[in-house]
Amino acid sequence: MNAAQELLSEDKMERTQFDKNLQTIQTFLKRWQNCTARLWEYSVSHRGLSLRLEKEGSQENLHIGACDLSHIFAPWAWPNACIEISHHIDSCEYTDEPYYLIQDTKANVKIYVGTVNVAENCKPIYTATQIFNR
């Protein structure tokens, strides 16, 4: 195998890893549509954030953790969240590196990050209440 083939093979393996991670994330997100989203944590030193998704009257939650934050367009919280996450290998106006885009088109939310993960039922566990008037 020559050097070019090795680079293509490494790129394909890396792309496969991103695809598997994204597929896992999408599985979680399908269960968490039309809920309340909140900017839960933000870290300047790690350029990271955590979004918390909650369903009114439920103690369950989903956290979306992200690092290498390059740009964020989002309110602190919004109702009826329909979050989508996509991976992009090309650069954009906000980053020169491959990135994930966390977005909710109905709420005009766009968050550009380098890494992303999800976890369900993170502490603190409590019964979510309505934070928006209907």
C-alpha angles and dihedrals in degrees: 000000000000126000094263092052090048091052091049090048092050091047090050091050091049091048090050089053091052091048093051092048091048092048090054091048092049090053090057094043092055088064093049106057124132096018133120117280123201134182094240105176137007128190121194095189094054095031086232141135142185126217118201120208117199136179115218112253093014131104092211123102141173123218121204108200122195137176136188090046111192103171138001131194107177144110119243089257139358137185129236093024117193102182122190126186124202133177122226125193095193124076122250136197091281101047140019092211133074108277147184119239116212107194146164106192095193091055095040091240120156124167121178114204140161098223135020138184138167135219131180129223100012122177134297093060115194139138108276116234131200112275097177129060112239 
